[in-house]
Amino acid sequence: MPDSPLGRTLVIANPTAHSGRGEDGARFAQEFLQSYASATRGFEVVRTQGPADATRIARGARGFDTILALGGDGVIHEVVCGLMALPREARPQLGVIPLGSGNDYARTLGMARNDVEAALAQLVRGRACHVEVGRVNGTPFMQTLSFGLDAAIALDTTDRRATGTSQEGEALFVTSALRILSNAREGFPVRASFDREKTQDLSTIIFAVQVGPSYGGGFKICPNADPTDGLLDVCYNVKLPALPRLMALLGLARLGRHTGSSVVRLRRCRSLTLDFDREPPCQADGEKVCGTHFDVSVVPDALDVIFPS
Ligand SMILES: Nc1ncnc2c1ncn2[C@@H]1O[C@H](COP(=O)(O)OP(=O)(O)OP(=O)(O)O)[C@@H](O)[C@H]1O
């Protein structure tokens, strides 16, 4: 793309993202790219019609140089799933125009959040880096996969958003966390094997596998996770703390200060196998995942993603 920063560009926009603000965002992106003709070598803006549409559109995006995903982490996840269905050499580079309530992938990349104009300016001047993508039982995730109470919290925030709560981001996460944690009685027994090492018996209340540092709208569960290092960062509990300690840990995790606690362990891995006694709550980028057996792995250098320069 020597003559334009983004080349032939497809914007995949979720008009319903961020309580309907996605539509205004899509219009703004259209006007911005029209006015800034040298930013692209021609562009299209396509609006999604419903769940999974972004995956279908991205899978058909061979021949574009750049895909810009406009919306929250849900639509970015769907675009990543579509791109990962293409051969590596046919995958357009990915840029994100974050418009959502959590925006954890935007936090990882350092993109402006809920400010379409600022994000577009960053994308035009940005630089693409190779980033990894995680896979769970074959399904890609670009930011987070978790099991147990933290997954239950994430899924509760999704349900509450769908039923019209006015809360967003951290406030939404904390309210769900209080609700789920105060009803928590026990962990989820699991046999875990990292990188084919000896199996460990754990009882998980927290088990997060991260490409980038945060989940839940900014909780830095793996504060040093680097999406370009070809490794997954994992945070899990090795003890079952009483409720007050659990609440304190959650507070510390907002700032990534839980890492010194004797209750948790952090490590990096390339692969991970988990076998649960009973089906745990599980989410990948906020989407529910079902099952008791999970094969998790990293695909290093899976995508070229634009970072602000
Ligand atoms: N046109 C549409 N109508 C209804 N739902 C859609 C449409 N397009 C996409 N979706 C679904 O909306 C879900 C949520 O979208 P998205 O993540 O973009 O916004 P959000 O929920 O506001 O943000 P966040 O995930 O940060 O809270 C996606 O998982 C997708 O399946």
The ligand as an ORCA input file, in Angstrom:
! r2SCAN-3c Opt
* xyz 0 1
  N     -27.232     -5.224     13.355
  C     -27.180     -5.871     14.518
  N     -28.290     -6.002     15.276
  C     -28.251     -6.627     16.475
  N     -27.122     -7.191     17.006
  C     -26.018     -7.102     16.284
  C     -25.970     -6.433     15.014
  N     -24.711     -6.485     14.533
  C     -23.988     -7.175     15.453
  N     -24.770     -7.527     16.507
  C     -24.391     -8.254     17.729
  O     -24.197     -7.302     18.765
  C     -23.265     -7.856     19.706
  C     -22.633     -6.760     20.521
  O     -21.984     -5.889     19.669
  P     -20.769     -4.961     20.043
  O     -19.787     -5.670     20.872
  O     -20.304     -4.381     18.754
  O     -21.417     -3.752     20.860
  P     -21.622     -3.495     22.412
  O     -22.341     -4.652     23.001
  O     -22.251     -2.156     22.521
  O     -20.160     -3.398     22.963
  P     -19.438     -4.203     24.119
  O     -19.267     -5.608     23.592
  O     -18.134     -3.498     24.346
  O     -20.341     -4.076     25.278
  C     -22.281     -8.613     18.822
  O     -21.779     -9.734     19.501
  C     -23.093     -8.991     17.592
  O     -23.370    -10.371     17.555
*
